[in-house]
Amino acid sequence: MNNHVTEFISAYMDGELSEEEARHVEAHLQECQSCQEQLDDLLSIKAQMAAAYQSIDLPDGIAESVMTVIHQEEKERTRHHSLTKWAVFIPVVLAALFLLIQLTPGFYFGMSFASTLFNISLSIFHAVTVIISSLPYVLSMVVVIAGLIIAISIWSLRRLLETRTIFDD
């Protein structure tokens, strides 16, 4: 067979294929040594990773610590949601103030003053919503940068451990 099933091997290994697709892959694996070797390599890697994860001893109370952090983040999101409610409430109050000023005898002065207040409140509302909506992006960037720092640290540590010193000989 010339049509290799390399794009299906990982899904086959994880049991994610339909019965028909799985039968097709199995038939190909019986005839193609290259694909069978790739499956064997992936199964070996999977077994090694499972063994490595099982050998890790987690500290006591790690689940409680993770759940505490999750609950703190939920509280923080709730707090940001309440700030959004206030950001909506302020323009409503200013609009009511605008109507009150419109009903006063100094209509022209009231009109320009109310218009200015309304524009200011809309600007504040817009600024607050932009700041609140950008917080998840800021947090995402912090996570990405932290991940890059960790990856670079691991890479440099591997390089450091792989280098031979004069005293190794």
ZARO-903986 format. One record per residue (C-alpha): x, y, z; residue in three letters. Coordinates in steps of 0.25 Angstrom, whole numbers, padded with zeros to 4 digits, always signed. Layout:
N
XYZALA ...
END
This chain:
169
+0000+0000+0000MET +0005+0014-0004ASN -0005+0022+0004ASN +0001+0023+0018HIS -0008+0025+0030VAL +0001+0034+0038THR -0009+0045+0041GLU -0018+0034+0047PHE -0008+0026+0055ILE -0009+0035+0068SER -0024+0036+0067ALA -0024+0020+0065TYR -0015+0019+0077MET -0025+0027+0086ASP -0037+0020+0081GLY -0043+0033+0074GLU -0046+0026+0061LEU -0059+0021+0056SER -0060+0006+0054GLU -0058+0007+0039GLU -0046+0016+0040GLU -0040+0007+0051ALA -0041-0005+0042ARG -0035+0002+0031HIS -0023+0006+0039VAL -0022-0008+0045GLU -0022-0014+0031ALA -0011-0004+0026HIS -0002-0006+0039LEU -0002-0021+0036GLN +0004-0018+0022GLU +0012-0006+0024CYS +0025-0008+0033GLN +0028+0007+0033SER +0014+0011+0039CYS +0015-0001+0049GLN +0028+0005+0054GLU +0022+0019+0055GLN +0011+0013+0064LEU +0021+0005+0072ASP +0029+0017+0075ASP +0017+0025+0079LEU +0012+0014+0088LEU +0026+0014+0094SER +0026+0029+0096ILE +0012+0028+0103LYS +0017+0017+0112ALA +0029+0025+0116GLN +0021+0038+0119MET +0011+0030+0127ALA +0023+0024+0135ALA +0029+0038+0137ALA +0016+0044+0142TYR +0013+0032+0151GLN +0027+0034+0158SER +0024+0049+0161ILE +0020+0050+0176ASP +0011+0062+0178LEU +0012+0070+0191PRO +0001+0068+0201ASP -0011+0078+0199GLY -0008+0081+0185ILE -0023+0079+0181ALA -0027+0088+0192GLU -0017+0099+0187SER -0022+0098+0173VAL -0037+0099+0177MET -0033+0111+0186THR -0027+0118+0174VAL -0039+0115+0165ILE -0049+0120+0175HIS -0040+0133+0177GLN -0041+0135+0162GLU -0056+0133+0162GLU -0057+0144+0173LYS -0049+0153+0164GLU -0057+0151+0152ARG -0070+0154+0160THR -0063+0167+0165ARG -0060+0171+0151HIS -0075+0168+0147HIS -0080+0177+0159SER -0071+0188+0153LEU -0077+0187+0140THR -0091+0189+0146LYS -0086+0202+0153TRP -0081+0206+0139ALA -0095+0204+0133VAL -0101+0211+0145PHE -0093+0224+0145ILE -0098+0228+0131PRO -0112+0225+0135VAL -0111+0235+0146VAL -0104+0245+0138LEU -0116+0244+0127ALA -0126+0246+0139ALA -0118+0259+0143LEU -0118+0263+0128PHE -0133+0262+0128LEU -0134+0270+0141LEU -0126+0281+0136ILE -0134+0282+0123GLN -0146+0285+0131LEU -0140+0297+0139THR -0142+0311+0134PRO -0128+0313+0129GLY -0130+0304+0118PHE -0118+0308+0109TYR -0108+0307+0120PHE -0114+0294+0125GLY -0114+0289+0111MET -0099+0291+0109SER -0095+0287+0123PHE -0103+0274+0122ALA -0097+0271+0109SER -0083+0273+0114THR -0087+0264+0126LEU -0093+0253+0117PHE -0081+0253+0108ASN -0071+0252+0120ILE -0080+0240+0125SER -0080+0233+0112LEU -0065+0235+0111SER -0063+0229+0125ILE -0072+0218+0122PHE -0065+0215+0109HIS -0051+0215+0117ALA -0056+0206+0128VAL -0062+0196+0118THR -0049+0196+0110VAL -0041+0194+0122ILE -0049+0183+0128ILE -0050+0175+0115SER -0035+0176+0113SER -0032+0169+0126LEU -0033+0155+0121PRO -0024+0158+0109TYR -0014+0164+0119VAL -0014+0152+0128LEU -0013+0143+0115SER +0000+0150+0111MET +0005+0149+0125VAL +0003+0134+0124VAL +0009+0133+0110VAL +0022+0141+0115ILE +0023+0132+0127ALA +0022+0120+0118GLY +0033+0125+0109LEU +0042+0128+0121ILE +0040+0114+0127ILE +0043+0108+0113ALA +0055+0116+0111ILE +0060+0112+0125SER +0057+0098+0123ILE +0065+0098+0110TRP +0077+0106+0116SER +0077+0096+0128LEU +0077+0084+0118ARG +0089+0091+0110ARG +0096+0093+0123LEU +0094+0079+0128LEU +0099+0073+0114GLU +0112+0081+0114THR +0124+0074+0118ARG +0134+0081+0128THR +0149+0079+0129ILE +0147+0071+0141PHE +0137+0060+0134ASP +0149+0054+0127ASP 
END
